Amino acid sequence: MRPTTKIRLLLVPAALMLAACDDSDSPFEPDAAHELPAEAPALDETPALADQRWADGYATIDNPTAPSYTPVADYSYNRAGGRITSQKPAGSTGRYIVTFAGLSAALGAKSTVHVTSGGLGNTYCKPTTGTLVNNKVEVRCIYLSSGTPTNSEFTVVILRKAATRAFAFANKPTAASYAPAGSGSYNPAGTTKIARLSVGNYHVLFNGLGAKLGGKSGHVQVNAVGAGKAWCKAAEDWGGNPNLSLLVQCYTTGGQPVDTKFNLLFQLPAAHLAYAYANSPSLSSYTVDPFWSSNPSGGIVRVNRILTGEFIVLFSGADPLILGLGNVQVTAVGWNSNATCNISQLSPDGALVRCAAANGTPVNEPFSILLGS
């Protein structure tokens, strides 16, 4: 195992009230119907930008109190080749603007962004927009048991459209049913539909995508989107053929259901990418079923529970296939369970994951984890 980076956390205890619908917009967010005027060439068709990385941009922000700095090179990447910087607006807490110079122009018309907090399992970080906007993504981090903004380390990843993934920006949190349009949604197999089942409960359907699974489950990541305090997670197992069906649940910082915008990513196996659905949190140690995992080395994926709500995930042999030290994203998975999971420590062959209920109590929670470069 190569050297790891320790994820630290600054807690700021206080209490804030939350509105019934948490879909606050960011000044960076384009109009809901925003589309680029014309689709740029796919990156894998642009020789100057082509390489075999899974992601298009990512960074680990591990200095959460610095006014401005450049992330460590091994934990960051920009397919456009530009500089990556993180800025913390003066006088703010838990607010960051990460810039990937030149990347917006290189992504084409469709892309998505995901964020995972670092540290103890009671923090949540999220993007304020569904996509990278003018090379920037603004991130907000909150302490869930109080709703207070908190300075937190986090990881962020930017992904364009590709045959191996689908994504949706659910930007109409109170609509009964709609097709998510705009630059933040893409389905390589057909159309996408989002239905609101009840307050904070959503069904996402990727038409035709289930037929492309090829005997694998694929992988899911979910993020709330917006400047408010709401957070989201995957609700349960996913699947279906020919259409792929997924459920998302969103909560207030106090753990009550709430309507909010969210991003959903569904990913199939790809080069320089490992993932797993760790669905047996009560076991002290187990090998993840290959149906629910993917390892570029072909090795096993092992989960060890070391304490309540604290897990080590190891992707055997993945080290040389994860370029640099890669990027990790984590999403809690569970029906009517107001728990979140995040990253405490990461390396190119695995991660230490922590999970906690909305009140901060460590809990054994299923989760999905992605390690890619």
Secondary structure, 3 states (H helix, E strand, C coil): CCCCEECCECCCCCCCCCCCEECCCCCCCCCCCCCCCCCCCCHHHCCCCCCCCCCCEEEEECCCCCCEECCCHHHEEECCCCCEEEECCCCCCCEEEEEECCHHHHHCCCEEEEEEEECCCCEEEEECCCCCECCEEEEEEEECCCCEECCECEEEEEEECECCEEEEEECCCCCCEECCCCCCCECCCCCEEEEEEECCEEEEEECCHHHHCCCCCCEEEEEEECCCCCEEEECCCCECCCCEEEEEEEECCCCCECEEEEEEEEECCCCCEEEEEECCCCCCEEECCHHHEECCCCCCEEEEEEECCEEEEEECCCHHHCCCCCEEEEEEECCCCCEEEEEEEEECCEEEEEEEECCCCECCCCEEEEEEC
